[in-house]
Amino acid sequence: MTQDDYRHQGQRRQLVEELKKKGITDTSVLAAMGKVPRHLFIDDSAFERFAYLDQAFPIDCGQTISQPYTVAFQSQLLGVKRGEKVLEVGTGSGFQTAILCELGAKVFSIERHKPLHLATKRRLAEMGYRPTLVHGDGYLGMPMHAPFNKVIVTCGAPDVPVALLAQLALLGRLVIPVGSEVGQRMLTMDNAPEGPVRKEHGAFSFVPMLEHKARG
C-alpha cells in the first residue's frame, strides 16, 4: 500500500482549509477529513496527484469517489455522535465509510457491485477500519441490524426508499440525494415522533441508485 507521507498530510491540511472556506464548520468532520488518506482510495495511480483536489474521480464498476466537499457536506448534515449506529448505502471506494469510522460511528455499509465490495473490504481492513460491509441491494438496507441512528445514501435515488425510513430509529436522520440521473436535491429526513420531517439542502450530482440490483 502507498505510504501516507508528509506531502500527503500537507495536502490534506490545504484541503481542510478549502472545505472551511466552502462552508464546512463541523470540527469533527474537518478533523476526519484531515486524517483519512484519500489518495489510498484512488485505484489509478495516475490520478494520485489530484487526490486532494476538491473533485470526484472514477473508480471501478462505473462508480465514483465523491468530491471531498460532498463527503464533508453529507457528513455534516448527518451529525454523527460517537457510538451511533450508521447505515451507509453505497460503500463505493470506502472513503465515506472511513470518514464515518473516524467520526466514531458503528458503521454498516452495503454495496451492490461485488468486485467493488470485495476490493473495498480489503482496503479498509488494511487501513485498520472495521465496519460491517455487505454485498446487496441498498434499497433493502440491513433490516437484521436495524434500527439505525443515522442513514446516509451516497448515490442518487429517484425517491426515498421506504425500507430505509423504516430502519431509522426514532429521532434518527436520513441523508439522501433524491432526483433524476441528471441531478438531485440533497434531503434530510428526520424521524420525528409526529412523522418524518423533510428538508432540502441544495443541488448535487451522484451516480444513480438502482433498485433490485446486486451485481456479482
C-alpha positions as CSV (number, residue, x, y, z in Angstrom):
1,M,0.0,0.0,0.0
2,T,1.2,3.5,-0.8
3,Q,2.6,5.4,2.1
4,D,0.9,8.4,3.7
5,D,3.8,10.9,3.9
6,Y,4.3,14.5,5.0
7,R,3.4,15.7,1.5
8,H,0.0,13.9,1.6
9,Q,-0.6,15.3,5.1
10,G,0.2,18.8,4.0
11,Q,-2.2,18.4,1.0
12,R,-5.0,17.3,3.4
13,R,-4.4,20.4,5.6
14,Q,-4.8,22.5,2.5
15,L,-8.0,20.6,1.5
16,V,-9.4,21.2,5.0
17,E,-8.8,24.9,4.7
18,E,-10.6,24.9,1.4
19,L,-13.6,23.0,2.9
20,K,-13.8,25.6,5.6
21,K,-14.0,28.4,3.0
22,K,-16.8,26.5,1.3
23,G,-18.9,26.4,4.5
24,I,-18.0,23.2,6.3
25,T,-18.0,24.2,10.0
26,D,-18.3,20.9,11.9
27,T,-14.9,20.5,13.6
28,S,-15.2,16.7,14.0
29,V,-15.9,16.3,10.2
30,L,-13.0,18.6,9.4
31,A,-10.7,16.6,11.6
32,A,-11.8,13.3,10.0
33,M,-11.3,14.8,6.5
34,G,-7.8,15.8,7.6
35,K,-7.0,12.4,8.9
36,V,-8.2,9.9,6.2
37,P,-5.7,9.5,3.4
38,R,-7.9,10.0,0.3
39,H,-5.1,9.1,-2.1
40,L,-5.3,5.5,-0.9
41,F,-8.9,5.2,-2.2
42,I,-8.0,6.1,-5.8
43,D,-7.2,2.9,-7.8
44,D,-5.5,4.6,-10.7
45,S,-2.1,5.9,-9.6
46,A,-2.1,8.4,-12.5
47,F,-4.8,10.3,-10.5
48,E,-3.0,10.2,-7.2
49,R,-1.5,13.7,-7.6
50,F,-5.1,15.0,-7.9
51,A,-6.3,13.2,-4.8
52,Y,-6.6,16.3,-2.6
53,L,-8.3,18.5,-5.2
54,D,-12.0,19.1,-4.5
55,Q,-13.3,16.9,-7.3
56,A,-14.7,13.5,-7.9
57,F,-12.8,10.7,-9.6
58,P,-13.9,7.5,-11.4
59,I,-13.4,4.1,-9.7
60,D,-14.2,0.5,-10.6
61,C,-17.6,-0.7,-11.8
62,G,-18.5,2.7,-13.3
63,Q,-18.7,4.4,-9.9
64,T,-17.0,7.5,-8.5
65,I,-15.3,8.6,-5.3
66,S,-17.3,11.7,-4.4
67,Q,-15.6,15.1,-4.2
68,P,-14.4,15.9,-0.7
69,Y,-16.9,18.8,-0.3
70,T,-19.8,16.4,-1.0
71,V,-18.5,13.9,1.6
72,A,-17.9,16.6,4.2
73,F,-21.3,18.2,3.5
74,Q,-23.2,14.9,3.8
75,S,-21.3,14.0,7.0
76,Q,-22.0,17.4,8.5
77,L,-25.7,17.0,7.7
78,L,-25.7,13.6,9.2
79,G,-24.5,14.9,12.6
80,V,-22.9,11.7,13.8
81,K,-22.4,11.2,17.5
82,R,-19.7,8.8,18.7
83,G,-21.1,5.3,19.2
84,E,-24.1,5.8,17.0
85,K,-25.1,3.1,14.5
86,V,-24.9,4.4,10.9
87,L,-26.1,2.6,7.8
88,E,-24.3,3.7,4.6
89,V,-25.9,2.8,1.3
90,G,-23.3,2.7,-1.4
91,T,-19.9,1.7,0.0
92,G,-18.1,2.6,-3.2
93,S,-14.4,3.2,-2.6
94,G,-14.8,3.2,1.1
95,F,-13.8,6.8,1.6
96,Q,-17.0,8.0,3.1
97,T,-17.0,4.8,5.2
98,A,-13.7,5.7,6.6
99,I,-14.8,9.2,7.5
100,L,-17.8,7.8,9.3
101,C,-15.5,5.4,11.2
102,E,-13.2,8.4,12.2
103,L,-16.3,10.2,13.5
104,G,-16.8,7.3,15.9
105,A,-19.8,5.6,14.3
106,K,-20.5,1.9,14.3
107,V,-20.7,1.6,10.6
108,F,-22.8,-0.8,8.5
109,S,-22.3,-0.3,4.7
110,I,-23.9,-2.0,1.7
111,E,-22.6,-2.1,-1.9
112,R,-24.3,-3.7,-4.9
113,H,-21.2,-4.3,-7.0
114,K,-19.4,-7.4,-5.6
115,P,-15.9,-6.7,-7.1
116,L,-16.1,-3.2,-5.5
117,H,-17.4,-4.6,-2.2
118,L,-14.5,-7.1,-2.0
119,A,-11.8,-4.7,-3.0
120,T,-13.0,-2.1,-0.6
121,K,-13.4,-4.6,2.2
122,R,-9.7,-5.5,1.8
123,R,-8.6,-1.8,1.6
124,L,-10.4,-0.8,4.7
125,A,-9.1,-3.8,6.7
126,E,-5.6,-2.9,5.6
127,M,-6.1,0.6,6.9
128,G,-7.4,-0.6,10.3
129,Y,-11.1,0.2,9.8
130,R,-13.6,-2.4,10.9
131,P,-17.1,-1.6,9.5
132,T,-19.7,-4.2,8.8
133,L,-19.7,-4.5,5.0
134,V,-22.3,-6.3,3.0
135,H,-22.9,-7.0,-0.7
136,G,-26.5,-6.5,-1.5
137,D,-29.4,-4.3,-2.6
138,G,-29.1,-0.9,-1.0
139,Y,-32.9,-0.3,-1.4
140,L,-33.4,-3.0,1.2
141,G,-31.0,-1.7,3.7
142,M,-29.9,-4.1,6.5
143,P,-33.1,-4.9,8.5
144,M,-31.1,-7.5,10.5
145,H,-29.1,-4.7,12.1
146,A,-31.8,-2.1,12.4
147,P,-32.7,0.3,13.8
148,F,-30.0,2.8,12.9
149,N,-29.5,6.2,14.4
150,K,-28.4,7.6,11.1
151,V,-28.7,6.5,7.4
152,I,-26.6,8.0,4.6
153,V,-27.1,7.3,0.9
154,T,-24.2,8.1,-1.4
155,C,-26.0,7.6,-4.7
156,G,-28.8,9.4,-6.4
157,A,-32.3,7.9,-5.7
158,P,-35.4,8.6,-7.6
159,D,-37.3,8.7,-4.3
160,V,-36.8,7.9,-0.7
161,P,-36.8,4.1,-0.2
162,V,-39.5,3.1,2.3
163,A,-37.3,0.3,3.8
164,L,-34.6,2.8,4.7
165,L,-37.1,5.1,6.5
166,A,-38.5,2.0,8.3
167,Q,-35.0,1.1,9.6
168,L,-34.4,4.6,11.0
169,A,-34.6,4.9,14.8
170,L,-36.9,7.4,16.4
171,L,-35.2,10.8,16.3
172,G,-32.8,9.4,13.7
173,R,-31.8,11.1,10.5
174,L,-31.6,10.0,6.9
175,V,-29.4,12.0,4.4
176,I,-30.1,11.2,0.8
177,P,-29.8,12.8,-2.7
178,V,-33.1,12.5,-4.5
179,G,-33.9,13.2,-8.1
180,S,-33.2,12.1,-11.7
181,E,-29.9,10.9,-13.2
182,V,-29.3,14.5,-14.4
183,G,-29.2,15.8,-10.8
184,Q,-30.6,15.5,-7.3
185,R,-31.6,17.6,-4.3
186,M,-29.9,16.7,-1.0
187,L,-32.5,15.9,1.5
188,T,-32.6,15.2,5.3
189,M,-35.4,13.1,6.7
190,D,-35.7,13.4,10.5
191,N,-37.8,10.6,12.1
192,A,-39.8,12.8,14.5
193,P,-42.5,11.4,16.8
194,E,-45.2,13.1,14.6
195,G,-43.7,11.7,11.4
196,P,-40.8,12.3,9.0
197,V,-39.7,15.9,8.6
198,R,-38.1,16.6,5.2
199,K,-35.7,19.4,4.4
200,E,-33.8,20.3,1.2
201,H,-30.1,21.3,1.2
202,G,-29.2,22.2,-2.4
203,A,-28.4,20.6,-5.7
204,F,-25.9,17.7,-6.2
205,S,-25.0,15.1,-8.8
206,F,-24.5,11.4,-7.9
207,V,-24.3,8.1,-9.8
208,P,-27.8,6.6,-9.8
209,M,-29.1,4.2,-7.1
210,L,-30.6,1.2,-8.8
211,E,-33.3,-1.0,-7.2
212,H,-33.2,-4.7,-7.1
213,K,-29.6,-4.8,-8.4
214,A,-26.9,-6.6,-6.5
215,R,-24.3,-7.5,-9.1
216,G,-21.8,-10.3,-8.9
